[in-house]
Amino acid sequence: MSTLDDRRLHDTFVDGYDVIDLFAPADQLQSALDSRVLIEQAKGFLSHRLNISVDDAFAALRNYARTTNTRIAAVAAGVIEDGLVP
């Protein structure tokens, strides 16, 4: 099935049930995977740049996210895209 077919199916009803609900978990899983990849990249970047362990790099990301009330994925994106060093 092509992506276009998937989208058509996504926007239709089957036996009275909204098919969108069937696709939501897959979308959520993809979003979580994308966030996790970004966080892992940021951990590696900080670990190398600051000469610290990846565990310490994650702690720095987490602490900065908590302190600034920002999602950790957004902090990770700032590290990767803007060179942010928490």
N, C-alpha and C positions, 0 to 999 in steps of 0.2 A: 504494500500500500504506500502510495506517495505521501509526501508531506501535505500536499493540497487535499488529498483524500482524508488524511488524518484530521485536518482542520475542518473539513465539511462534516465529518463524523462528530467532531468535537462540538460543533454548533447545532447539532440536531438532537432529537429525542428518540429513544428506543423504548417501545412499549410503555410510554408515559414517563420514563425516567430520564432525567437530564444527564446526558453523557459527559458533560463538563466535570461532574463529580468523579468520574472514572479516571480522568486525566490529571486531576489536581495532585495526587500523590507523586506521580512521575515528575511533574513540574517542580514540586517541593524538593524532591530528591536531587534533581539536577541543580537547583539553586544551592542546596546544602553542599553538594560536591564542588561547585564553583567557588563557594566561600572557603571551603576547606583547602582547596588548592592555593588560593590567594594567601591564606594564613600560613601554610607550609612554606611558600616562597618567601614571605616576609620573615619568618623564623630563620630561614637559611641566610637571607640577606643580613639580618641583624647579627646573627651568630658570627658571620664572616667579618662584617664591618667593625663590630665591637669586640671581637675576639672573646666571645662568651659561648657557653653551651646553648644548644637549641632549647633546653628547658628554661634557661634564664632568659632567652630571647622571647619565649612564649609568655613568661611571667611579666616581662616588660610590656608586651603587647596588651596582656590582660589588665595589668595595673593602669596603663594609660587609658584603655577603654573605660574602665570603671571610674577613674578620676574625672574623665571628660564626658561621661555618660554617652559614650559612642559605641556603636556595635563594633565588635572586634574585627569583623570583616572590613569595615570602613577604615579602621586604623591600619589594617594590613595593606589595603589599597593605597593609603597615604604613604606608607613605607615604600612600596614598590613603585608607585607612579610619581611621587613627589620627593622621595628621599627623606621622608619624615623619620626622625630618630626619637622614639619615646624615651 
